Amino acid sequence: MRALGENETLSMPRRQPSGELKAKVVLEALRGARPIQELAAEYGVHPLQITPWQRVALAEWPEVVSNRRGPTSTDEEAFTAALSQQIGPVTVAVDWLKTKGGHRR
């Protein structure tokens, strides 16, 4: 093993917590059942990371909840418009067939 130079340090690459881990930690922190220090020790994160995660989660929560129904209505409108475009020519064709196609009542 070689000796480290004056400006060299042993450093480990930064570990990026997954979104799933952040969500678990934030949910437990928001419940408030245990101190942030305990949560940090259990999940292997620094206690100073948890508070910003909470702020982000609380700031974005209204948008997450409100967007759940938004796209559905536009999807339905697009579907209805597409069906209307198909129904129009079919109705015209049926009417033409009734009058010109020899259909008798």
C-alpha positions as CSV (number, residue, x, y, z in Angstrom):
1,M,0.0,0.0,0.0
2,R,1.4,3.4,-1.0
3,A,1.5,6.5,1.2
4,L,-0.8,9.3,0.4
5,G,0.7,12.6,-0.9
6,E,0.2,15.9,0.8
7,N,-3.0,16.9,-1.2
8,E,-4.5,13.3,-1.5
9,T,-7.3,12.1,0.7
10,L,-9.2,8.8,0.9
11,S,-12.7,9.7,-0.1
12,M,-15.6,7.5,-0.8
13,P,-18.0,8.3,-3.6
14,R,-21.2,10.1,-2.4
15,R,-24.1,7.8,-2.0
16,Q,-27.4,9.1,-3.5
17,P,-30.4,8.0,-1.6
18,S,-33.2,6.6,-3.7
19,G,-36.5,8.3,-4.0
20,E,-38.1,5.4,-2.2
21,L,-35.8,5.7,0.7
22,K,-36.4,9.5,0.9
23,A,-40.2,8.9,0.8
24,K,-40.0,6.4,3.7
25,V,-37.8,8.8,5.8
26,V,-40.0,11.8,5.1
27,L,-43.2,9.9,5.9
28,E,-41.8,8.8,9.3
29,A,-40.5,12.2,10.0
30,L,-43.9,13.8,9.2
31,R,-45.5,11.3,11.6
32,G,-43.3,12.7,14.3
33,A,-43.2,9.5,16.3
34,R,-39.4,9.5,16.5
35,P,-36.7,12.2,16.5
36,I,-34.9,13.0,13.3
37,Q,-31.7,11.8,14.8
38,E,-33.1,8.3,15.3
39,L,-34.5,8.2,11.7
40,A,-31.2,9.3,10.3
41,A,-29.3,6.6,12.2
42,E,-31.8,3.9,11.2
43,Y,-31.7,4.8,7.5
44,G,-28.1,5.7,7.2
45,V,-28.6,9.3,6.1
46,H,-27.4,12.6,7.6
47,P,-30.0,14.3,9.9
48,L,-29.5,17.6,8.0
49,Q,-30.8,15.9,4.8
50,I,-34.2,15.0,6.2
51,T,-35.6,18.5,6.8
52,P,-35.1,19.7,3.2
53,W,-36.7,16.5,2.0
54,Q,-39.7,17.3,4.2
55,R,-39.9,20.9,2.8
56,V,-39.8,19.6,-0.8
57,A,-42.5,17.0,-0.1
58,L,-44.8,19.4,1.6
59,A,-44.3,22.1,-1.0
60,E,-45.0,19.7,-3.9
61,W,-47.9,17.8,-2.2
62,P,-50.7,20.1,-3.4
63,E,-49.5,19.8,-7.0
64,V,-49.3,16.0,-6.8
65,V,-52.8,15.7,-5.4
66,S,-54.4,18.3,-7.8
67,N,-52.9,16.7,-10.9
68,R,-54.4,13.3,-10.3
69,R,-57.7,14.3,-11.9
70,G,-56.5,16.9,-14.4
71,P,-55.2,14.7,-17.2
72,T,-58.2,12.4,-17.1
73,S,-60.6,15.1,-18.2
74,T,-58.4,16.2,-21.1
75,D,-58.1,12.5,-22.1
76,E,-61.8,12.1,-22.1
77,E,-62.3,15.3,-24.1
78,A,-59.8,14.1,-26.7
79,F,-61.5,10.7,-26.9
80,T,-64.9,12.3,-27.3
81,A,-63.6,14.6,-30.0
82,A,-62.1,11.6,-31.9
83,L,-65.4,9.7,-31.6
84,S,-67.3,12.7,-32.9
85,Q,-65.1,12.9,-35.9
86,Q,-65.8,9.3,-36.7
87,I,-69.5,9.5,-36.0
88,G,-70.1,12.4,-38.4
89,P,-69.1,10.6,-41.6
90,V,-70.8,7.4,-40.5
91,T,-74.1,9.2,-40.0
92,V,-73.8,10.9,-43.4
93,A,-73.1,7.5,-45.0
94,V,-76.1,5.9,-43.3
95,D,-78.4,8.7,-44.3
96,W,-77.1,8.4,-47.9
97,L,-77.7,4.7,-47.9
98,K,-81.2,5.2,-46.6
99,T,-82.1,7.6,-49.4
100,K,-80.0,6.4,-52.4
101,G,-79.3,2.8,-51.5
102,G,-82.7,1.5,-52.2
103,H,-83.6,1.0,-48.6
104,R,-87.3,0.6,-48.2
105,R,-89.4,0.8,-45.1
